[in-house]
Amino acid sequence: MTRRERVFEAVRETLRKEPTGALRYSDLLRKVKEACPDIKENTIVGALHALRERIKSGHIKDIEIPSKGIFRLMQDKEEPISIKEEDLYQPFADYLTYELKECTKAVPLGRKVFDEKWGTPDVFGVYKFPDYEPIKLPVPEVVSAEIKLDPNQLVVAFGQACSYKLFSHKVYLVVPNQESDELVRLESLCIRFGLGLILFEIKDYRPKFQIRTRALKGEPDYFYLNNNLNKLKQKDPKKFKELFG
């Protein structure tokens, strides 16, 4: 086996060990160097360049480059699972409540409960300060979340999540986990605008959530908040009672 072939196999083995089957070029180079300590770095860099060209020409079919600087092992990709976006609402409401502890109660919402376009979050929750706490706010904090199953709708999802800041103290954006430049930009935007970012993967037909950034607290416009809460109380009194007692 030539040095180049050894590098190619080291790439496959390295990607195979990754949970997503994908790595950025810099991380891949570092790990291949560790796997092949007797091969000079320039030789490895040249082999990776040759690998990239063979992928582009179609001569190597088990590795792909889904976006600039990303290498992914195709055989490690899971078969697509038939799941609806609504199937993620309750699991994320539970995650928001029991894992992140951002809510004392959260419920799936969706539909057009608040009427306005981009106005109704998929998950809606509140955090009430316990009576035994020495210091507490007089009003509960409102938390909203936008969930998107389609990775091609990241810009739309970001816009929707931003609109929820009008009536929420904290907002979370929940999108599929993937190695892409778009996701890197999305994370930077979430940090800049104070949105929480949660990534998810589907394992055994169940979503597994992973936090990337915490939502920053901001003051909502209480006119819009009260307006939406009155709509919820009228249209879905059961969920209103679940949240506010």
C-alpha positions, 0 to 999 in steps of 0.5 A: 500500500502506497503512502497515498493509499494509507492516507486514504484509508486513514481518512475513512477510518477517522470519519468512521469513528465520528458520530456524524461521519463528517469532519472539517479539513483542519480536524481531519488533517490533524487526526490523520497525522496522528494516525500516520505519524511516520508520513510527513505532513506535506505528503498527507496534505498532498494526499488529501488534495488528491482525495478531494480531486478524486471525489469531485471526479467521481472516482471515489464514491464513498466519501463526499464533500457536502460543503466547502471544507467538509469531508463526510463518509457516505456509507455512515449516513443513516437512512432517512426516517419518516418523522413529522415536525410535530413529532418533535414538539413534545420531546423538546418541551420535555427537554426544555423543562427537565434537561435545560431547566429553562421552564417549569412547564412547556407545552406544544403549541404550533398551529396559528394560535396567535394568528399572526404570520410567524407569530405562533411558536412550536413550543411555548413555556413559562418559568415560575419562581418557586414560593420558597425562593428568597428573591423572585420576579413577580411575573413568570418568564416566557420561553418560546421555541421554533423547530425546523425539520428541513435543513434547507429552511434555516434562514426561515427558521431564524426569522421566525425565532427572531419574531418570537422575541417580541413576546418572549423573555427567551427564544430557542431555535431547534434545527437538525445537526449537520456539518455545514457552513450554513450551520456555522453562520446560524450559530454566530447569528444566534449568539449575536441576537441572543437566541438559544441554538439546539441541534437534534439527531433522530436515533431509533425514531427518537430525537436526541437534542444537543445544546450549542448556545443558551438563550439570553434573557430579554424583556418582551413587549408586554402589549404583545405578550398579553395579547397573545396570552389572551388569545391562548386563553380563549382558543386553548384554555386547557394549555393556558391553565397548564402553563399559568394555573 
